[in-house]
């Protein structure tokens, strides 16, 4: 099951972590949309997560450093072994129970507050496009992304023009402020990365972790869980430790719109690049889709699911940016 070329590395890790190379049981762990090989292994009666990174790039050191920092803070499972050279790690395996969206809405602000209070993660990464703040980093990567969007055929001309117009307004006023650049996970749009054991919340898969805008992470979790103004008020108050002020509410709302644009365009590009999406056709509401996504009933593994995911984000964007709060938020943040 473990690739032949990785068996010696795994044996070294097991020996260093547990004083044995024997594995009592092993099975593949699916889900999470990762390119790594992930296994649940049992060693001396206890379960662990063995993760083998197959690609060769320069991000593994940052990944492991962030994972260890989070584990030491009790946010990630305990790391028993990691090797940059072999690109593998062994951590505790979390036996999960269902994590309702209502329970998550109560717990996740505290998880984010603790995460964002960690010592700064290594480096601010400009080239990774796993977070919506990618849209705020001018350069060749962003130019190339927009060229692909314009060349694709998944939006009618009037909708595409409206989305780009709203993006232009957001990009003109929204800046990633130094005070808000904190340690972030940056891959919370996938509920698979948030585990609940019945008592604690654990965060896994730290490959995309780096310093980023706190509001981007707040927005991504809120887009999954927050369904009305009262929940938003409680969510922000729980995170900040006091009622959010006018600027914080405006910045949060605009970050939500940046996230809607990013995930809407990315997933429509992946799902239906050559097929125009008719936004007038019947489809799940944004709230219902996100509830099903959180519950694990929607998997972004086929093009139809990706198309639906992208569509609900763009529909929510158009709804939000046509309301008075969008104009008021632009005014507050630009001021």
Backbone torsions as a table, in degrees:
resi	resn	phi	psi	omega
1	UNK	NA	-42.8	174.8
2	UNK	-79.7	131.7	-179.3
3	UNK	-54.6	143.1	-176.8
4	UNK	-53.6	-42.2	-175.8
5	UNK	-71.2	-10.6	-179.3
6	UNK	-106.4	-4.6	-173.2
7	UNK	-66.9	-38.4	178.6
8	UNK	-64.9	-40.2	179.4
9	UNK	-64.8	-42.6	178.4
10	UNK	-63.0	-41.2	178.8
11	UNK	-61.4	-40.2	177.9
12	UNK	-62.5	-43.0	180.0
13	UNK	-64.0	-44.2	179.4
14	UNK	-63.3	-42.7	-179.7
15	UNK	-63.1	-43.2	-178.6
16	UNK	-70.3	-39.6	-176.4
17	UNK	-77.2	-40.4	-168.8
18	UNK	-127.7	-2.6	179.7
19	UNK	72.6	22.8	178.3
20	UNK	-153.7	157.7	174.1
21	UNK	-111.0	4.8	-176.7
22	UNK	-84.5	132.5	174.5
23	UNK	-111.6	122.0	-178.8
24	UNK	-72.7	-35.7	-178.0
25	UNK	-155.9	149.3	179.1
26	UNK	-148.6	139.1	174.3
27	UNK	-149.5	152.0	-179.3
28	UNK	-74.6	138.2	174.1
29	UNK	-102.0	120.2	-180.0
30	UNK	-99.0	171.2	-179.4
31	UNK	89.5	173.5	177.7
32	UNK	89.6	-11.3	175.9
33	UNK	53.3	50.0	-179.7
34	UNK	-117.6	151.3	176.4
35	UNK	-86.7	-3.2	179.8
36	UNK	-79.4	160.3	170.9
37	UNK	-90.4	125.7	-174.7
38	UNK	-126.3	131.0	-177.2
39	UNK	-133.1	145.9	165.3
40	UNK	-94.5	119.7	179.5
41	UNK	-118.2	150.9	174.9
42	UNK	-116.4	123.4	179.5
43	UNK	-127.4	121.9	-179.4
44	UNK	51.3	40.0	173.2
45	UNK	86.7	-3.9	-180.0
46	UNK	-114.8	147.8	-176.7
47	UNK	-94.5	139.7	179.1
48	UNK	-137.5	163.3	176.7
49	UNK	-107.8	117.6	176.5
50	UNK	-100.4	124.2	-177.9
51	UNK	-124.1	124.7	-179.1
52	UNK	-118.1	117.3	179.8
53	UNK	-85.4	122.8	-173.4
54	UNK	-93.5	-25.5	-177.6
55	UNK	-84.1	154.5	178.0
56	UNK	-106.8	107.2	175.2
57	UNK	-148.7	-175.7	-173.3
58	UNK	-95.7	8.9	-173.6
59	UNK	-93.6	-9.4	-173.6
60	UNK	-63.7	-37.8	-179.9
61	UNK	-62.8	-42.5	176.9
62	UNK	-64.1	-44.6	178.7
63	UNK	-54.5	-51.9	-177.2
64	UNK	-67.7	-37.6	179.3
65	UNK	-63.5	-43.0	179.8
66	UNK	-67.8	-41.6	179.5
67	UNK	-61.1	-44.3	-179.8
68	UNK	-66.5	-40.3	178.9
69	UNK	-62.6	-41.6	179.2
70	UNK	-67.7	-38.6	179.2
71	UNK	-65.3	-41.1	179.6
72	UNK	-64.9	-26.9	178.6
73	UNK	-88.7	0.2	179.5
74	UNK	79.1	16.7	178.7
75	UNK	-94.5	-29.4	178.9
76	UNK	-117.6	156.4	177.6
77	UNK	-58.7	152.4	-179.6
78	UNK	-57.8	134.4	177.4
79	UNK	-96.3	118.0	-179.9
80	UNK	-89.0	-27.0	-177.1
81	UNK	-162.4	141.9	170.2
82	UNK	-150.4	145.7	-178.8
83	UNK	-138.4	117.5	175.8
84	UNK	-65.8	-39.9	-177.6
85	UNK	-63.2	-44.6	-178.0
86	UNK	-90.2	-11.1	178.6
87	UNK	57.9	50.4	176.3
88	UNK	-144.1	157.3	178.1
89	UNK	-142.0	154.9	175.0
90	UNK	-129.5	125.1	-178.6
91	UNK	-136.1	168.3	174.9
92	UNK	-59.2	144.2	174.7
93	UNK	-94.1	130.1	-178.1
94	UNK	-94.4	119.5	173.8
95	UNK	-83.0	113.8	-169.7
96	UNK	-95.6	157.2	169.5
97	UNK	-125.9	162.7	179.7
98	UNK	-56.1	138.7	-178.6
99	UNK	-118.1	98.6	-175.7
100	UNK	-66.3	154.4	178.8
101	UNK	-64.5	-32.0	177.2
102	UNK	-66.2	-43.4	176.7
103	UNK	-65.1	-40.1	179.7
104	UNK	-64.4	-38.8	179.8
105	UNK	-60.3	-33.3	178.8
106	UNK	-76.5	-39.6	-171.5
107	UNK	-88.6	-32.9	-170.6
108	UNK	-66.6	-33.1	176.1
109	UNK	-58.3	-38.6	177.9
110	UNK	-67.6	-37.7	176.6
111	UNK	-61.5	-46.0	179.6
112	UNK	-64.9	-40.6	179.8
113	UNK	-60.9	-43.6	179.0
114	UNK	-67.1	-41.5	178.6
115	UNK	-62.0	-48.0	-175.8
116	UNK	-70.7	-14.7	178.3
117	UNK	-90.1	-4.3	178.8
118	UNK	-64.6	154.1	172.1
119	UNK	-51.8	146.6	-173.7
120	UNK	-53.4	129.6	175.3
121	UNK	-65.0	157.0	179.7
122	UNK	-61.5	131.4	167.7
123	UNK	61.6	141.4	167.7
124	UNK	-94.7	116.0	-173.1
125	UNK	-92.9	121.0	-178.2
126	UNK	-93.0	-22.1	-169.6
127	UNK	-93.1	-14.1	-178.6
128	UNK	-77.9	136.5	-178.7
129	UNK	-111.9	35.5	177.8
130	UNK	-90.5	-0.5	-177.6
131	UNK	-132.0	151.9	-175.7
132	UNK	-66.5	-19.2	177.9
133	UNK	-68.5	-9.1	169.8
134	UNK	-52.2	-34.7	-178.0
135	UNK	-70.4	-12.3	-177.7
136	UNK	-102.4	1.9	-178.4
137	UNK	-104.2	99.4	-178.8
138	UNK	-66.9	140.5	178.9
139	UNK	157.8	-177.6	-176.7
140	UNK	-59.2	-38.0	-178.7
141	UNK	-63.3	-43.8	179.3
142	UNK	-68.4	-40.7	177.6
143	UNK	-59.5	-42.4	179.6
144	UNK	-65.4	-38.3	178.8
145	UNK	-62.3	-47.0	-179.1
146	UNK	-67.3	-31.6	175.4
147	UNK	-63.1	-39.9	177.2
148	UNK	-65.0	-39.4	179.3
149	UNK	-63.8	-44.2	-178.8
150	UNK	-66.9	-33.0	-178.9
151	UNK	-77.5	-22.5	-179.5
152	UNK	-75.5	170.2	-174.0
153	UNK	-124.0	26.2	-172.9
154	UNK	-88.9	-5.9	176.4
155	UNK	-127.5	144.5	172.9
156	UNK	-66.8	159.9	-175.4
157	UNK	-61.4	-40.2	-177.6
158	UNK	-68.6	-39.4	178.0
159	UNK	-68.4	-43.8	179.2
160	UNK	-58.8	-43.3	-179.6
161	UNK	-64.5	-38.0	179.4
162	UNK	-67.8	-42.5	178.6
163	UNK	-61.6	-44.5	-179.4
164	UNK	-68.2	-33.2	177.4
165	UNK	-66.2	-43.1	178.4
166	UNK	-66.6	-37.4	176.5
167	UNK	-60.9	-44.1	-180.0
168	UNK	-58.9	-40.4	178.7
169	UNK	-66.8	-40.8	178.6
170	UNK	-65.2	-47.6	-177.4
171	UNK	-63.6	-26.4	-178.0
172	UNK	-73.3	-25.4	-174.9
173	UNK	-117.1	-22.8	-173.1
174	UNK	-89.9	120.8	178.2
175	UNK	-123.3	145.3	175.1
176	UNK	-81.5	100.1	-176.0
177	UNK	-74.2	144.7	-178.4
178	UNK	-56.6	-40.0	-177.2
179	UNK	-65.9	-20.2	-178.7
180	UNK	-102.1	3.6	177.5
181	UNK	-85.3	105.2	-172.5
182	UNK	-130.9	173.2	177.5
183	UNK	-67.4	122.0	-175.6
184	UNK	-131.1	152.8	176.1
185	UNK	-80.8	-43.4	173.6
186	UNK	71.7	11.4	178.0
187	UNK	-139.6	38.5	-177.0
188	UNK	-85.2	-3.7	178.1
189	UNK	-66.1	-17.6	178.1
190	UNK	-97.6	111.1	178.7
191	UNK	-59.2	-21.3	178.9
192	UNK	-58.0	-22.0	-177.2
193	UNK	-87.0	0.5	180.0
194	UNK	-119.4	114.1	-175.7
195	UNK	-113.5	146.8	-179.9
196	UNK	-129.8	126.4	-178.5
197	UNK	-101.5	10.6	-178.0
198	UNK	99.3	-19.4	178.9
199	UNK	-127.5	-34.9	-176.5
200	UNK	-134.5	155.7	173.6
201	UNK	-97.3	133.7	177.7
202	UNK	-121.9	141.9	179.2
203	UNK	-111.5	132.4	-178.2
204	UNK	-126.3	171.9	177.5
205	UNK	62.9	82.2	-174.0
206	UNK	-100.4	20.6	-176.5
207	UNK	-61.5	-32.2	-175.6
208	UNK	-98.2	8.6	-174.8
209	UNK	-70.9	135.8	171.9
210	UNK	-170.8	176.0	178.3
211	UNK	-70.6	133.4	-176.8
212	UNK	-154.2	176.4	-179.6
213	UNK	-70.0	123.0	-179.2
214	UNK	-56.8	-33.8	-176.2
215	UNK	-69.4	-28.0	176.8
216	UNK	-63.6	-43.2	-179.8
217	UNK	-71.7	-39.8	174.9
218	UNK	-58.1	-41.5	-177.3
219	UNK	-66.9	-43.0	-176.9
220	UNK	-63.3	-44.1	178.6
221	UNK	-67.6	-42.0	179.9
222	UNK	-63.7	-37.3	178.7
223	UNK	-62.8	-24.7	175.6
224	UNK	-81.8	-36.4	-164.2
225	UNK	-117.1	-33.4	-173.5
226	UNK	-81.9	128.8	-174.8
227	UNK	-117.7	-10.6	-179.0
228	UNK	-155.8	175.1	-175.6
229	UNK	-64.6	-37.1	-179.6
230	UNK	-67.5	-40.9	176.5
231	UNK	-64.5	-37.6	177.1
232	UNK	-62.8	-44.2	179.7
233	UNK	-58.5	-46.5	-179.2
234	UNK	-67.6	-39.6	179.8
235	UNK	-60.3	-49.5	-178.8
236	UNK	-69.5	-38.3	178.4
237	UNK	-64.2	-39.7	178.5
238	UNK	-65.1	-37.8	-179.9
239	UNK	-71.1	-49.1	-174.7
240	UNK	-82.0	-15.0	-178.4
241	UNK	81.8	3.9	177.5
242	UNK	-164.2	164.2	-179.5
243	UNK	-56.6	135.5	179.1
244	UNK	-66.3	141.3	178.6
245	UNK	-87.1	-179.6	-174.7
246	UNK	-59.9	-43.6	-178.9
247	UNK	-66.3	-44.0	179.4
248	UNK	-61.5	-41.7	178.8
249	UNK	-65.8	-40.0	-179.1
250	UNK	-68.3	-44.0	-179.5
251	UNK	-64.0	-41.6	177.3
252	UNK	-60.3	-46.1	-178.3
253	UNK	-63.5	-41.3	178.9
254	UNK	-68.5	-36.3	176.1
255	UNK	-62.8	-35.5	175.9
256	UNK	-60.7	-39.0	-179.0
257	UNK	-70.9	-37.7	174.7
258	UNK	-59.5	-42.4	178.9
259	UNK	-64.4	-41.2	178.6
260	UNK	-60.6	-43.2	179.5
261	UNK	-63.6	-48.1	-176.6
262	UNK	-60.4	-56.2	-176.4
263	UNK	-70.0	-31.8	176.5
264	UNK	-63.6	-50.1	-177.8
265	UNK	-70.1	-42.5	-178.5
266	UNK	-60.2	-46.5	-173.6
267	UNK	-81.1	-26.9	171.4
268	UNK	-69.6	-36.7	176.9
269	UNK	-63.7	-39.2	178.6
270	UNK	-74.5	-32.6	-173.2
271	UNK	-92.0	-42.9	-174.5
272	UNK	-141.5	59.8	-175.1
273	UNK	-63.8	-26.7	-175.5
274	UNK	-114.4	6.4	-178.1
275	UNK	-120.5	122.1	-177.9
276	UNK	-72.2	129.7	-179.0
277	UNK	-88.1	124.2	178.6
278	UNK	-90.0	106.7	-177.1
279	UNK	-71.8	-8.3	177.5
280	UNK	-87.5	-12.1	178.0
281	UNK	-71.1	147.9	178.0
282	UNK	-58.5	140.6	-179.7
283	UNK	-159.0	161.2	176.2
284	UNK	-59.2	148.6	174.2
285	UNK	-70.2	160.9	179.6
286	UNK	-57.4	-48.1	-177.2
287	UNK	-62.4	-42.5	-179.2
288	UNK	-66.8	-41.6	179.5
289	UNK	-61.1	-46.3	-178.0
290	UNK	-66.1	-34.2	176.2
291	UNK	-63.7	-42.8	178.5
292	UNK	-67.5	-36.8	178.2
293	UNK	-64.1	-46.9	179.2
294	UNK	-60.9	-39.6	-178.0
295	UNK	-74.0	-7.0	179.0
296	UNK	86.8	11.2	-179.4
297	UNK	-86.8	-7.9	176.6
298	UNK	-122.4	127.2	177.3
299	UNK	-119.4	129.8	-177.3
300	UNK	-85.0	54.7	-176.3
301	UNK	-109.2	-10.2	177.4
302	UNK	-128.4	164.5	-172.3
303	UNK	-66.1	-34.2	-179.2
304	UNK	-65.2	-40.5	178.2
305	UNK	-67.6	-40.2	177.6
306	UNK	-63.2	-41.2	178.8
307	UNK	-62.7	-45.0	179.8
308	UNK	-63.5	-40.2	179.9
309	UNK	-64.0	-46.3	178.4
310	UNK	-63.3	-39.6	-177.6
311	UNK	-64.0	-46.4	-176.8
312	UNK	-65.1	-31.9	177.4
313	UNK	-67.7	-43.4	-179.6
314	UNK	-69.8	-35.7	176.7
315	UNK	-63.6	-40.7	177.9
316	UNK	-66.7	-38.2	176.2
317	UNK	-57.6	-50.2	-177.3
318	UNK	-63.5	-37.7	177.6
319	UNK	-64.4	-47.2	-176.9
320	UNK	-68.0	-39.5	-174.2
321	UNK	-82.3	-6.1	174.4
322	UNK	-92.9	1.1	-178.4
323	UNK	-101.7	164.9	-175.0
324	UNK	-64.7	-28.8	-177.5
325	UNK	-62.8	-31.5	179.6
326	UNK	-63.8	-48.6	179.8
327	UNK	-61.9	-42.8	-179.4
328	UNK	-65.6	-38.7	179.2
329	UNK	-66.2	-40.6	175.4
330	UNK	-58.5	-42.4	-179.6
331	UNK	-63.8	-46.6	-177.1
332	UNK	-64.4	-46.9	-176.4
333	UNK	-71.2	-36.5	179.0
334	UNK	-67.4	-25.9	-179.9
335	UNK	-79.3	NA	NA
